[in-house]
């Protein structure tokens, strides 16, 4: 791994321009979709306001003109908690959306399916299956990277239960469920599918995580569990997409821990500088695993693995979510309190990593 010269990176970072798209309502979740067009990037987000007048929309960023274009997918919906790209393609935008019930404590899921030819008419859309089950305290939605559009699998992590569900030819079934052991402690916080092993799922419980073998019966399952190195609750996990047996965890203690899953008695590396408050989201770059994004109330950060990292936004700007562009591994998006911020990895850093 190359050692970066801090002065070079800082100088380049200051010179790099970013683009900000202002939002008229607060939002909690953003996800990248493929635009299928050169130098164009697409992001989906939903507003989160305590009303029934929220919306789910697409924001397209044109890299050449540094301009944005908004398309509304649905209007007058409950608050949007989370979004997951559910195999969108050039003709169809398909999202797994978590909506918050206004009248009661809980959430429901809908697979929102939109014909891209009708994007200019927000009333001309169709929804797929609404999952007729109430979920309480949804922590994280995750899509299995091994599944396909015709036969997909996704997870719903709530405070008290893990659900693994399949969607085969638009028919939803529950494949697996796991309940927490103690109603008043050991609550689930997040979970992800292993991109290198379709039968492994990582599930965090308070300050530790465990690796679940989905082939085994839940009662007889022997799971691998990490040592409790975190000093607070784990809020997110991210598998290295390019290297098996590597996972990173983060959370309330603002530590970022790198793990070798062949030995989880202690982390292989620790980053404990930068965030002054809880780290809510963490995401590996899908092209270059030396790059890692994190965000939280203290701002959003670009980490260069095992070396230093650069601040993407001022620390006093809260960041709710963060993601890499599906169309360009060197472009990322931060969901700030003031809007949607799009930025490129600094040119000098890119040249050092390629």
GUKOLLO-56793 format. One record per residue (C-alpha): x, z, y. Coordinates in nm, 2 decimals, decimal comma. Example, Ala and Ser with C-alpha at 12.3 -4.5 7.8 and 13.67 -1.06 7.14 Angstrom:
BEGIN
R	u	w	v
R	1,23	0,78	-0,45
R	1,37	0,71	-0,11
***
This chain:
BEGIN
R	u	w	v
R	0,00	0,00	0,00
R	0,13	-0,09	0,34
R	0,20	0,17	0,60
R	0,03	0,09	0,93
R	0,19	0,13	1,27
R	-0,06	0,35	1,46
R	0,03	0,21	1,80
R	-0,03	-0,15	1,68
R	-0,37	-0,07	1,53
R	-0,48	0,13	1,83
R	-0,38	-0,14	2,08
R	-0,56	-0,40	1,88
R	-0,87	-0,19	1,84
R	-0,91	-0,13	2,21
R	-0,89	-0,50	2,27
R	-1,15	-0,59	2,00
R	-1,50	-0,64	2,15
R	-1,81	-0,51	1,99
R	-2,17	-0,61	2,03
R	-2,46	-0,37	2,07
R	-2,83	-0,44	2,01
R	-3,06	-0,19	2,17
R	-3,35	-0,05	1,97
R	-3,68	0,05	2,12
R	-3,74	0,32	1,85
R	-3,51	0,55	1,65
R	-3,40	0,43	1,30
R	-3,25	0,60	1,00
R	-3,14	0,32	0,77
R	-2,98	-0,02	0,79
R	-2,88	-0,26	0,51
R	-2,69	-0,59	0,51
R	-2,85	-0,90	0,37
R	-2,69	-1,24	0,32
R	-2,78	-1,49	0,60
R	-2,66	-1,79	0,39
R	-2,53	-1,94	0,71
R	-2,18	-1,97	0,85
R	-2,08	-1,71	1,11
R	-2,42	-1,55	1,09
R	-2,50	-1,20	0,97
R	-2,83	-1,04	0,88
R	-2,93	-0,67	0,88
R	-3,26	-0,51	0,79
R	-3,38	-0,19	0,94
R	-3,69	0,01	0,99
R	-3,80	0,24	1,27
R	-3,86	0,61	1,22
R	-4,10	0,75	1,47
R	-4,37	1,01	1,40
R	-4,66	0,76	1,41
R	-4,82	0,48	1,22
R	-4,67	0,22	1,46
R	-4,34	0,17	1,30
R	-4,20	-0,16	1,18
R	-3,95	-0,32	0,94
R	-3,74	-0,60	1,10
R	-3,44	-0,82	1,05
R	-3,17	-0,85	1,31
R	-2,95	-1,16	1,29
R	-2,61	-1,16	1,46
R	-2,45	-1,49	1,56
R	-2,08	-1,44	1,56
R	-2,00	-1,75	1,76
R	-2,23	-1,67	2,05
R	-2,22	-1,29	2,01
R	-2,60	-1,29	2,03
R	-2,88	-1,12	1,84
R	-3,22	-1,24	1,71
R	-3,49	-1,02	1,58
R	-3,76	-1,11	1,33
R	-4,04	-0,86	1,24
R	-4,13	-0,83	0,87
R	-4,41	-0,58	0,90
R	-4,58	-0,37	1,17
R	-4,80	-0,06	1,20
R	-4,64	0,11	0,90
R	-4,54	0,48	0,85
R	-4,19	0,60	0,93
R	-3,92	0,42	0,73
R	-3,68	0,65	0,56
R	-3,45	0,41	0,36
R	-3,40	0,05	0,28
R	-3,23	-0,13	-0,01
R	-3,17	-0,50	-0,05
R	-3,38	-0,59	-0,35
R	-3,23	-0,93	-0,44
R	-3,31	-1,12	-0,12
R	-3,22	-1,49	-0,13
R	-3,22	-1,79	0,10
R	-3,60	-1,83	0,07
R	-3,72	-1,47	0,02
R	-3,64	-1,14	0,18
R	-3,71	-0,86	-0,06
R	-3,65	-0,49	0,02
R	-3,71	-0,16	-0,16
R	-3,85	0,06	0,12
R	-3,91	0,43	0,13
R	-4,20	0,53	0,37
R	-4,28	0,88	0,48
R	-4,64	1,00	0,44
R	-4,77	1,11	0,78
R	-5,05	1,33	0,64
R	-4,86	1,51	0,37
R	-4,52	1,62	0,26
R	-4,38	1,33	0,06
R	-4,28	0,96	0,05
R	-4,39	0,64	-0,13
R	-4,19	0,33	-0,23
R	-4,29	-0,03	-0,18
R	-4,11	-0,35	-0,27
R	-4,16	-0,56	0,04
R	-4,15	-0,93	-0,03
R	-4,15	-1,18	0,26
R	-4,13	-1,56	0,27
R	-3,85	-1,64	0,52
R	-4,05	-1,94	0,65
R	-4,31	-1,69	0,78
R	-4,07	-1,46	0,96
R	-4,21	-1,55	1,30
R	-4,55	-1,42	1,20
R	-4,53	-1,05	1,11
R	-4,89	-1,05	0,97
R	-4,82	-1,33	0,72
R	-4,63	-1,13	0,46
R	-4,70	-1,00	0,11
R	-4,59	-0,68	-0,06
R	-4,49	-0,65	-0,42
R	-4,56	-0,34	-0,62
R	-4,63	-0,02	-0,45
R	-4,50	0,26	-0,67
R	-4,81	0,48	-0,72
R	-4,62	0,80	-0,73
R	-4,55	1,06	-0,47
R	-4,19	1,15	-0,42
R	-4,09	1,47	-0,24
R	-3,76	1,50	-0,05
R	-3,61	1,16	-0,13
R	-3,23	1,19	-0,08
R	-3,11	0,85	-0,19
R	-3,22	0,51	-0,32
R	-2,97	0,30	-0,52
R	-2,98	-0,04	-0,69
R	-2,80	-0,10	-1,02
R	-2,54	-0,37	-0,95
R	-2,56	-0,49	-1,31
R	-2,93	-0,58	-1,29
R	-3,08	-0,91	-1,18
R	-3,37	-1,03	-0,98
R	-3,59	-1,08	-1,29
R	-3,48	-0,76	-1,45
R	-3,37	-0,50	-1,20
R	-3,31	-0,13	-1,22
R	-3,29	0,13	-0,94
R	-3,27	0,50	-0,89
R	-3,46	0,75	-0,68
R	-3,28	1,08	-0,62
R	-3,50	1,36	-0,49
R	-3,41	1,72	-0,43
R	-3,55	1,82	-0,77
R	-3,55	1,51	-0,99
R	-3,36	1,19	-1,07
R	-3,57	0,88	-1,15
R	-3,42	0,56	-1,30
R	-3,68	0,28	-1,29
R	-3,69	-0,08	-1,41
R	-3,87	-0,37	-1,26
R	-3,91	-0,64	-1,52
R	-4,11	-0,94	-1,41
R	-4,27	-0,73	-1,14
R	-4,38	-0,46	-1,38
R	-4,24	-0,11	-1,30
R	-4,14	0,14	-1,57
R	-3,97	0,47	-1,57
R	-3,65	0,45	-1,79
R	-3,51	0,79	-1,74
R	-3,57	1,12	-1,55
R	-3,37	1,43	-1,51
R	-3,49	1,76	-1,36
R	-3,27	2,01	-1,18
R	-3,19	2,33	-1,37
R	-3,29	2,58	-1,10
R	-3,58	2,53	-0,86
R	-3,41	2,74	-0,59
R	-3,05	2,62	-0,62
R	-2,85	2,33	-0,76
R	-3,05	2,07	-0,58
R	-2,97	1,70	-0,62
R	-2,83	1,53	-0,31
R	-2,73	1,17	-0,39
R	-2,65	0,94	-0,67
R	-2,50	0,59	-0,75
R	-2,47	0,35	-1,04
R	-2,12	0,28	-1,16
R	-2,04	-0,09	-1,08
R	-1,80	-0,11	-1,38
R	-2,02	0,05	-1,65
R	-2,39	-0,01	-1,66
R	-2,46	0,31	-1,86
R	-2,29	0,55	-1,62
R	-2,46	0,71	-1,32
R	-2,30	0,96	-1,08
R	-2,53	1,24	-0,96
R	-2,43	1,51	-0,71
R	-2,56	1,86	-0,73
R	-2,47	2,08	-0,43
R	-2,09	2,08	-0,41
R	-2,01	1,90	-0,74
R	-2,10	1,57	-0,91
R	-2,15	1,48	-1,27
R	-2,13	1,15	-1,46
R	-2,44	1,08	-1,67
R	-2,45	0,85	-1,97
R	-2,79	0,69	-1,95
R	-2,78	0,59	-2,31
R	-2,81	0,95	-2,43
R	-3,12	1,17	-2,45
R	-3,14	1,39	-2,14
R	-3,16	1,71	-2,34
R	-2,86	1,65	-2,56
R	-2,65	1,47	-2,30
R	-2,28	1,57	-2,26
R	-2,18	1,50	-1,90
R	-1,85	1,49	-1,72
R	-1,86	1,73	-1,42
R	-1,62	1,76	-1,13
R	-1,46	2,08	-1,02
R	-1,61	2,24	-0,70
R	-1,35	2,13	-0,45
R	-1,60	2,06	-0,18
R	-1,67	2,36	0,05
R	-2,03	2,24	0,12
R	-2,30	2,01	-0,02
R	-2,20	1,66	-0,12
R	-2,40	1,41	0,09
R	-2,27	1,08	-0,04
R	-2,07	0,91	-0,32
R	-1,92	0,57	-0,34
R	-1,76	0,40	-0,64
R	-1,45	0,18	-0,58
R	-1,60	-0,17	-0,65
R	-1,27	-0,32	-0,73
R	-1,11	-0,05	-0,95
R	-1,28	0,13	-1,24
R	-1,26	0,51	-1,27
R	-1,23	0,56	-0,89
R	-1,49	0,75	-0,68
R	-1,50	0,90	-0,34
R	-1,72	1,19	-0,23
R	-1,80	1,35	0,11
R	-2,04	1,59	0,27
R	-2,10	1,90	0,48
R	-1,74	2,01	0,48
R	-1,63	1,68	0,64
R	-1,37	1,63	0,36
R	-1,34	1,29	0,19
R	-1,22	1,34	-0,16
R	-1,08	1,06	-0,39
R	-1,14	1,11	-0,76
R	-0,99	0,97	-1,08
R	-1,28	0,99	-1,31
R	-1,05	1,03	-1,61
R	-0,96	1,38	-1,48
R	-1,21	1,55	-1,25
R	-1,05	1,89	-1,25
R	-0,92	1,81	-0,90
R	-0,93	1,52	-0,66
R	-0,64	1,28	-0,65
R	-0,63	1,27	-0,27
R	-0,80	1,44	0,03
R	-0,88	1,32	0,38
R	-0,98	1,61	0,62
R	-0,93	1,47	0,97
R	-1,17	1,29	1,21
R	-1,53	1,40	1,16
R	-1,63	1,71	1,35
R	-1,96	1,74	1,18
R	-2,13	1,65	0,84
R	-2,04	1,31	0,69
R	-2,37	1,15	0,59
R	-2,27	0,81	0,46
R	-1,97	0,65	0,29
R	-1,91	0,30	0,18
R	-1,62	0,11	0,03
R	-1,54	-0,24	0,15
R	-1,66	-0,47	-0,13
R	-1,36	-0,71	-0,08
R	-1,06	-0,48	0,01
R	-1,07	-0,13	-0,14
R	-0,82	-0,01	0,12
R	-1,10	0,00	0,37
R	-1,37	0,27	0,38
R	-1,65	0,34	0,63
R	-1,80	0,68	0,70
R	-2,05	0,81	0,95
R	-2,24	1,11	1,07
R	-2,34	1,31	1,37
R	-1,98	1,29	1,50
R	-1,96	0,91	1,50
R	-1,85	0,63	1,26
R	-1,50	0,58	1,13
R	-1,29	0,31	0,96
R	-1,06	0,46	0,70
R	-0,74	0,30	0,57
R	-0,71	0,45	0,23
R	-0,41	0,69	0,19
R	-0,29	0,63	0,54
R	-0,46	0,68	0,88
R	-0,80	0,57	1,00
R	-0,95	0,44	1,32
R	-1,25	0,55	1,52
R	-1,51	0,28	1,55
R	-1,74	0,46	1,80
R	-1,68	0,75	2,03
R	-1,72	1,08	1,85
R	-2,01	1,19	2,07
R	-2,23	0,90	1,95
R	-2,43	1,00	1,65
R	-2,44	0,74	1,37
R	-2,72	0,75	1,11
R	-2,61	0,47	0,88
R	-2,33	0,22	0,83
R	-2,27	-0,09	0,62
R	-2,04	-0,39	0,56
R	-2,17	-0,74	0,62
R	-2,25	-0,93	0,30
R	-2,13	-1,26	0,45
R	-1,79	-1,14	0,60
R	-1,59	-0,84	0,45
R	-1,42	-0,79	0,79
R	-1,74	-0,72	0,98
R	-1,94	-0,40	0,98
R	-2,25	-0,25	1,14
R	-2,32	0,10	1,27
R	-2,67	0,24	1,33
R	-2,62	0,45	1,64
R	-2,87	0,66	1,84
R	-2,85	0,39	2,12
R	-2,88	0,08	1,90
R	-2,72	-0,14	1,64
R	-2,34	-0,19	1,69
R	-2,16	-0,48	1,52
R	-1,78	-0,49	1,52
R	-1,49	-0,67	1,34
R	-1,20	-0,50	1,17
R	-0,91	-0,53	1,42
R	-0,71	-0,85	1,38
R	-0,38	-0,68	1,34
R	-0,52	-0,45	1,06
R	-0,67	-0,75	0,89
R	-0,34	-0,94	0,89
R	-0,17	-0,64	0,74
R	-0,42	-0,61	0,45
R	-0,43	-0,98	0,36
***
